[in-house]
Amino acid sequence: MTINWLLVFIPLTIVLEHITPEKALWIFLSSGLAIMPLAAWMGKATEQLSERTGEGIGGLLNATFGNAAELIIALAALRGGLHEVVKASLAGSIVGNILLVLGASMLAGGTSRSEQHYNAAGARSQATMLTLAAIALILPAAYRAAAGEMGAAALGDISVWMSLILLAVYAANLIFSLVTHRELFAGSAHEGGHESGHASWSVGRAMLVLGLATAAIAWMSEILVGALEPATTTLGLNDVFVGVFVVAILGNAAEHSTAVVAAMKDRMDLSLSIAIGSSVQVALFVAPLLVLISYAIGPRPMDLAFSGGLVLTIILAVWITGQVAGDGRSDWLRGVQLLAVYLILALVFLFGPQPATR
């Protein structure tokens, strides 16, 4: 792997944390760079597993283990009571996967081909799940805006029950995509000129790499979150921008690399399964799971009421993704369109004001 040299930042981060704990900016940058090659190894291992299981299950495995880094970072922030950072990173993960990852995949895959194809019905099914997730985020935010502080207690109850509903829907989505309608997500990994028997790792080796990489990411994530607030202050960036664009990109490096490589190999079913499937998993599984876990760890429970700016960002990203990915074909221009929306959103958050702390 070409980014293996970044593994040197693992021992460097450990040294910086113990020798110069006051240098939060350098610790933050070093730990962030250390996560990237670890996430890439997670992506490599899940890609090897997907060669043995097919596009649908392979995409789910990649999304799950890729989101493991996101979940680990979020748990570390949750323990510190950084709820707004958690919500920003979740929103950034959803938006980043369907705009940055999918856009980069379509661009990379389309540069050497006039057009690529994938199962339109499967893509529309996933896009509908994203729309459901957007609805689930709009309503708690609308309730908080209408009820204010008087409705804080009820908002917690609403978030818990809504989290249970979302988890049930996600379970139903797994049954739909892996059991009853798996042909919509099976893809054609070994047809049309794709090489068979590409998996060079054993299942045991792949699982070992996944376990070691996950443990290392957990360690680096704890360090990164500890340095997040002082580093943000030093850089003069607002917390939302860091959560939506910096932390989310670091936490989803595995999906970024694997989805783009899959698209370059003309495996768009796998690429979409990773990019859109990862966003669905974050919205319908990771976010509600964190709400429930927050009752056991952290200084106070977390609700599902995202800020208006984050909700609007997710809605716009879901809307354009549904427009672009709904007809079963992709080209490089569609990738440019998705990337343009992502960059526009990044500019708005970069120059936006620092939000008030709740």
FIMITI-900408 format. One line per 4 residues: number of its first residue (from 1); their letters; for each residue x, y, z of C-alpha. Coordinates in nm, 2 decimals, padded with zeros to 4 digits. Example, Ala and Ser with C-alpha at 12.3 -4.5 7.8 and 13.67 -1.06 7.14 Angstrom:
1> as> 01.23/-00.45/00.78; 01.37/-00.11/00.71
***
This chain:
1> mtin> 00.00/00.00/00.00; 00.14/00.34/-00.10; 00.04/00.51/00.23; 00.21/00.25/00.45
5> wllv> 00.48/00.50/00.53; 00.21/00.69/00.74; 00.23/00.41/00.99; 00.53/00.59/01.13
9> fipl> 00.29/00.84/01.29; 00.16/00.57/01.53; 00.47/00.56/01.75; 00.52/00.93/01.68
13> tivl> 00.17/01.00/01.82; 00.24/00.80/02.13; 00.57/00.98/02.19; 00.41/01.32/02.14
17> ehit> 00.13/01.25/02.38; 00.37/01.14/02.66; 00.65/01.39/02.60; 00.47/01.71/02.48
21> peka> 00.10/01.68/02.59; 00.07/02.05/02.56; 00.13/02.04/02.19; -00.23/01.95/02.11
25> lwif> -00.22/02.06/01.74; 00.08/01.83/01.66; -00.08/01.54/01.85; -00.41/01.59/01.66
29> lssg> -00.24/01.60/01.32; -00.02/01.30/01.40; -00.30/01.08/01.53; -00.52/01.18/01.23
33> laim> -00.25/01.07/00.99; -00.19/00.75/01.19; -00.56/00.65/01.14; -00.54/00.68/00.76
37> plaa> -00.31/00.38/00.69; -00.49/00.17/00.95; -00.82/00.24/00.79; -00.67/00.15/00.45
41> wmgk> -00.56/-00.19/00.60; -00.92/-00.24/00.72; -01.04/-00.16/00.37; -00.79/-00.41/00.22
45> ateq> -00.90/-00.69/00.45; -01.27/-00.63/00.38; -01.20/-00.62/00.01; -01.03/-00.96/00.04
49> lser> -01.34/-01.09/00.22; -01.57/-00.94/-00.04; -01.40/-01.15/-00.31; -01.53/-01.46/-00.13
53> tgeg> -01.87/-01.33/-00.04; -02.00/-01.12/-00.34; -02.07/-00.75/-00.39; -02.36/-00.72/-00.15
57> iggl> -02.21/-00.88/00.15; -01.87/-00.74/00.06; -02.00/-00.39/00.06; -02.17/-00.45/00.39
61> lnat> -01.85/-00.58/00.54; -01.66/-00.28/00.41; -01.91/-00.04/00.54; -01.93/-00.20/00.88
65> fgna> -01.56/-00.22/00.94; -01.50/00.11/00.78; -01.76/00.27/01.01; -01.59/00.10/01.30
69> aeli> -01.34/00.38/01.30; -01.62/00.63/01.29; -01.80/00.46/01.58; -01.48/00.44/01.79
73> iala> -01.41/00.81/01.74; -01.77/00.89/01.83; -01.76/00.68/02.14; -01.44/00.86/02.26
77> alrg> -01.61/01.20/02.20; -01.93/01.08/02.36; -01.74/00.99/02.68; -01.61/01.34/02.68
81> glhe> -01.95/01.49/02.65; -01.87/01.64/02.30; -02.22/01.57/02.16; -02.21/01.84/01.90
85> vvka> -01.88/01.70/01.77; -02.04/01.35/01.76; -02.34/01.48/01.56; -02.12/01.68/01.33
89> slag> -01.90/01.37/01.26; -02.21/01.16/01.20; -02.35/01.41/00.95; -02.01/01.45/00.79
93> sivg> -01.99/01.07/00.75; -02.33/01.05/00.58; -02.26/01.35/00.35; -01.90/01.25/00.29
97> nill> -01.98/00.90/00.17; -02.26/00.99/-00.07; -02.09/01.31/-00.21; -01.71/01.27/-00.16
101> vlga> -01.67/00.89/-00.18; -01.94/00.83/-00.45; -01.84/01.13/-00.64; -01.47/01.03/-00.64
105> smla> -01.56/00.68/-00.74; -01.77/00.79/-01.04; -01.50/01.03/-01.15; -01.22/00.77/-01.11
109> ggts> -01.42/00.49/-01.28; -01.55/00.72/-01.56; -01.21/00.86/-01.67; -01.13/00.55/-01.87
113> rseq> -01.48/00.45/-01.97; -01.77/00.65/-02.13; -02.02/00.49/-01.90; -02.05/00.24/-01.61
117> hyna> -02.36/00.04/-01.50; -02.50/-00.10/-01.18; -02.83/-00.23/-01.05; -03.07/00.07/-01.05
121> agar> -03.33/-00.10/-00.83; -03.08/-00.17/-00.56; -02.94/00.19/-00.58; -03.29/00.33/-00.55
125> sqat> -03.37/00.11/-00.26; -03.07/00.24/-00.07; -03.15/00.60/-00.17; -03.50/00.56/-00.02
129> mltl> -03.34/00.44/00.30; -03.13/00.76/00.30; -03.45/00.97/00.25; -03.61/00.79/00.55
133> aaia> -03.30/00.88/00.76; -03.33/01.25/00.65; -03.69/01.25/00.77; -03.59/01.10/01.10
137> lilp> -03.34/01.38/01.15; -03.57/01.66/01.05; -03.84/01.58/01.30; -03.64/01.59/01.63
141> aayr> -03.48/01.92/01.51; -03.82/02.06/01.43; -03.95/01.95/01.77; -03.66/02.12/01.95
145> aaag> -03.72/02.44/01.76; -04.09/02.44/01.84; -04.07/02.32/02.20; -03.75/02.49/02.31
149> emga> -03.60/02.40/02.65; -03.95/02.31/02.78; -03.95/02.00/02.56; -03.59/01.88/02.65
153> aalg> -03.71/01.59/02.85; -03.96/01.47/02.59; -03.70/01.51/02.32; -03.49/01.25/02.50
157> disv> -03.78/01.01/02.50; -03.85/01.08/02.14; -03.49/01.02/02.05; -03.48/00.68/02.23
161> wmsl> -03.80/00.55/02.07; -03.70/00.69/01.73; -03.36/00.52/01.77; -03.53/00.18/01.83
165> illa> -03.75/00.23/01.52; -03.44/00.32/01.30; -03.25/00.01/01.43; -03.55/-00.21/01.34
169> vyaa> -03.57/-00.06/00.99; -03.19/-00.12/00.95; -03.24/-00.48/01.05; -03.52/-00.51/00.79
173> nlif> -03.29/-00.35/00.53; -03.03/-00.62/00.60; -03.29/-00.89/00.55; -03.40/-00.73/00.23
177> slvt> -03.05/-00.68/00.08; -02.89/-01.01/00.20; -03.18/-01.25/00.21; -03.51/-01.18/00.03
181> hrel> -03.38/-00.95/-00.25; -03.00/-01.02/-00.25; -03.00/-01.04/-00.63; -03.04/-00.66/-00.65
185> fags> -02.71/-00.62/-00.47; -02.52/-00.92/-00.59; -02.34/-00.73/-00.87; -02.12/-00.90/-01.13
189> aheg> -01.79/-00.93/-00.96; -01.68/-01.23/-01.16; -01.85/-01.16/-01.48; -01.78/-00.95/-01.78
193> ghes> -01.40/-00.99/-01.77; -01.35/-00.96/-01.39; -01.09/-01.20/-01.26; -01.20/-01.47/-01.04
197> ghas> -01.01/-01.60/-00.74; -00.86/-01.26/-00.68; -00.87/-01.30/-00.30; -00.51/-01.37/-00.20
201> wsvg> -00.56/-01.37/00.18; -00.72/-01.64/00.39; -01.02/-01.56/00.59; -00.82/-01.60/00.91
205> raml> -00.56/-01.35/00.79; -00.82/-01.10/00.68; -01.00/-01.12/01.02; -00.67/-01.09/01.21
209> vlgl> -00.58/-00.77/01.01; -00.93/-00.63/01.08; -00.90/-00.70/01.45; -00.55/-00.54/01.49
213> ataa> -00.64/-00.24/01.27; -00.96/-00.18/01.47; -00.77/-00.20/01.80; -00.50/00.04/01.68
217> iawm> -00.76/00.28/01.55; -00.94/00.28/01.88; -00.61/00.38/02.05; -00.53/00.66/01.80
221> seil> -00.90/00.78/01.82; -00.88/00.83/02.19; -00.57/01.04/02.15; -00.72/01.24/01.86
225> vgal> -01.04/01.32/02.04; -00.84/01.43/02.35; -00.65/01.68/02.13; -00.95/01.79/01.92
229> epat> -01.08/02.10/02.11; -00.74/02.27/02.18; -00.62/02.19/01.82; -00.94/02.34/01.68
233> ttlg> -00.89/02.66/01.88; -00.53/02.68/01.76; -00.62/02.64/01.40; -00.91/02.89/01.43
237> lndv> -01.16/02.65/01.28; -01.52/02.61/01.41; -01.61/02.28/01.57; -01.88/02.19/01.32
241> fvgv> -01.64/02.22/01.02; -01.38/02.00/01.20; -01.65/01.74/01.29; -01.82/01.74/00.95
245> fvva> -01.52/01.74/00.72; -01.20/01.66/00.91; -01.30/01.39/01.17; -01.55/01.23/00.92
249> ilgn> -01.28/01.20/00.65; -01.03/01.05/00.89; -01.29/00.81/01.03; -01.40/00.69/00.68
253> aaeh> -01.07/00.66/00.51; -01.13/00.28/00.45; -01.45/00.34/00.25; -01.28/00.62/00.05
257> stav> -01.00/00.41/-00.08; -01.19/00.08/-00.13; -01.49/00.23/-00.31; -01.26/00.43/-00.55
261> vaam> -01.05/00.12/-00.63; -01.36/-00.08/-00.69; -01.50/00.18/-00.94; -01.16/00.18/-01.12
265> kdrm> -01.20/-00.19/-01.16; -01.55/-00.14/-01.31; -01.72/-00.28/-01.00; -01.98/-00.01/-00.95
269> dlsl> -02.22/-00.23/-00.76; -01.96/-00.28/-00.50; -01.86/00.09/-00.50; -02.22/00.20/-00.45
273> siai> -02.28/-00.06/-00.19; -01.99/00.08/00.01; -02.06/00.45/-00.04; -02.44/00.46/-00.01
277> gssv> -02.45/00.16/00.22; -02.21/00.32/00.46; -02.42/00.63/00.48; -02.73/00.42/00.54
281> qval> -02.55/00.23/00.82; -02.44/00.55/00.99; -02.78/00.71/00.98; -02.99/00.40/01.07
285> fvap> -02.75/00.21/01.29; -02.45/00.41/01.43; -02.64/00.72/01.52; -02.93/00.55/01.70
289> llvl> -02.69/00.31/01.87; -02.49/00.61/02.00; -02.81/00.76/02.14; -02.88/00.45/02.34
293> isya> -02.52/00.40/02.45; -02.50/00.76/02.57; -02.73/00.66/02.86; -02.46/00.43/02.98
297> igpr> -02.15/00.64/02.91; -02.08/01.01/02.91; -02.19/01.29/03.13; -02.54/01.31/02.98
301> pmdl> -02.76/01.14/02.72; -02.74/01.25/02.36; -03.05/01.32/02.15; -03.12/01.30/01.77
305> afsg> -03.18/01.67/01.73; -02.91/01.78/01.49; -02.86/02.15/01.42; -03.05/02.31/01.14
309> glvl> -02.74/02.35/00.93; -02.65/01.98/00.96; -03.00/01.87/00.88; -03.02/02.09/00.57
313> tiil> -02.68/01.96/00.45; -02.79/01.60/00.48; -03.12/01.67/00.30; -02.94/01.84/00.01
317> avwi> -02.68/01.56/-00.01; -02.95/01.29/-00.01; -03.16/01.47/-00.27; -02.88/01.51/-00.53
321> tgqv> -02.76/01.15/-00.47; -03.10/01.02/-00.54; -03.10/01.23/-00.87; -02.76/01.11/-00.98
325> agdg> -02.77/00.74/-00.87; -03.12/00.64/-00.96; -03.10/00.53/-01.32; -02.83/00.26/-01.30
329> rsdw> -02.55/00.44/-01.49; -02.27/00.67/-01.40; -02.00/00.88/-01.58; -01.72/01.11/-01.48
333> lrgv> -01.94/01.42/-01.50; -02.18/01.29/-01.24; -01.88/01.24/-01.01; -01.77/01.60/-01.07
337> qlla> -02.12/01.72/-00.98; -02.12/01.53/-00.65; -01.77/01.65/-00.56; -01.87/02.01/-00.65
341> vyli> -02.16/02.00/-00.40; -01.93/01.86/-00.13; -01.68/02.14/-00.19; -01.95/02.41/-00.18
345> lalv> -02.08/02.27/00.15; -01.72/02.26/00.29; -01.67/02.63/00.20; -01.99/02.73/00.37
349> flfg> -01.90/02.55/00.69; -01.53/02.67/00.68; -01.63/03.03/00.68; -01.94/02.99/00.89
353> pqpa> -01.95/03.13/01.25; -01.86/02.93/01.55; -02.19/02.78/01.68; -02.30/02.85/02.04
357> tr> -02.25/02.56/02.27; -02.58/02.41/02.39
***
